[in-house]
Amino acid sequence: MELELCGVKIKISFLFFAVLTLLFGGGVSREIKLALLFSALHEAGHLAALLSVKSKPREIRLGAFGMTIVRGEGFTGYREDFAVALCGPLVNVVFCVFFLVLYRLKGGEGIFALFAVNLAIAAFNLAPVFSLDGGRMLEAVLLWAGFGGRTDCILKTVSFFTLVLMMSAGFLVLIKSGCNFTLLLVSVYLTVMLFFKS
């Protein structure tokens, strides 16, 4: 499905609707629903930052793995690239601080869950892996620092070793929980994407 809103193409894949149906149709935990909500707010942070540097997105894609914003004309440099990548996790960090203060004042398992979900989203997205916000920030810093042609090699190397650590943590989580393979699955997916980039 494709539509246009204020000159921005919005593409929604069938898999996006399939995943939403699966998530909300089945017995999905409250934490997963919260993660979807705060992931959407995370993406809104990127979008707001993009608009603040006077760069209207050319396209927004909604797929099985979330939202992708394709930049349009008007993007000016590495600092802006860094800022746009940072603003998604920054939204989650702000929510983290808010819910942590609220938890310290009032307590409650629900408030702690809100804190934990935002912390997980921020930490995951700040990992220095090429397709995540942390990787985009690292790439912007390397280019700004003048690494030029070596930037891609450095980014791939850092991404690979970070993914090895993430996969190891994913195995540990799977062994301890007996059934939670989410981190392992995401790490494998990101590793495949890294080799496709090569």
Residue pairs with C-beta under 8 A, 6 or more apart in sequence:
1 11
1 12
1 13
1 14
2 9
2 10
2 11
2 12
3 9
3 10
3 12
4 10
6 56
7 56
8 56
8 57
8 58
8 59
8 60
8 72
9 58
9 59
9 60
10 59
10 60
10 61
10 62
11 59
11 60
11 61
11 62
12 61
12 62
13 61
13 62
13 63
13 64
15 63
15 64
16 62
16 63
16 64
18 64
19 64
23 32
23 33
23 36
24 33
30 113
31 113
31 116
31 117
34 113
34 114
34 117
35 117
35 120
35 121
38 92
38 95
38 117
38 118
38 121
39 66
39 121
40 67
41 91
41 92
41 95
42 88
42 89
42 91
42 92
42 121
42 125
43 66
43 67
43 69
43 88
44 91
45 87
45 88
45 89
45 90
45 91
46 69
46 84
46 85
46 87
46 88
46 133
47 57
47 60
47 69
48 87
49 83
49 84
49 86
49 87
49 88
50 56
50 57
50 69
50 71
50 84
53 74
53 75
53 76
53 80
53 83
53 84
54 74
55 71
55 72
55 73
55 74
55 75
55 76
55 80
56 72
56 73
56 74
57 69
57 70
57 71
57 72
58 70
58 71
58 72
58 73
59 69
59 70
59 72
60 67
60 68
60 69
60 70
61 67
61 68
61 70
65 189
75 81
77 144
78 140
78 141
78 143
78 144
79 140
79 144
81 136
81 139
81 140
82 136
82 137
82 140
82 141
82 144
85 133
85 134
85 136
85 137
85 140
86 133
86 137
88 125
88 133
89 121
89 122
89 125
89 126
89 133
89 134
92 118
92 119
92 121
92 122
92 125
93 118
93 122
95 114
95 115
95 118
96 115
96 118
96 119
96 122
99 111
99 112
99 114
99 115
99 118
100 115
102 111
103 111
103 112
103 115
124 132
124 186
125 132
125 133
125 134
126 132
126 133
126 134
126 137
127 134
127 135
127 162
127 166
128 134
128 135
128 137
128 138
128 155
128 158
128 159
128 162
129 135
129 159
129 162
129 163
129 166
129 190
129 194
130 136
130 139
130 155
130 156
130 159
130 193
130 194
130 197
131 190
131 193
131 194
131 197
132 190
135 155
135 158
135 159
138 155
138 158
139 151
139 155
142 150
142 151
142 154
142 155
143 151
147 154
156 194
156 197
156 198
159 190
159 194
160 191
160 194
163 187
163 190
163 191
163 194
166 183
166 186
166 187
166 190
167 184
167 187
167 188
167 191
169 183
170 181
170 182
170 183
170 184
170 185
170 186
170 187
171 184
173 180
173 181
173 182
173 183
173 184
174 180
174 181
174 184
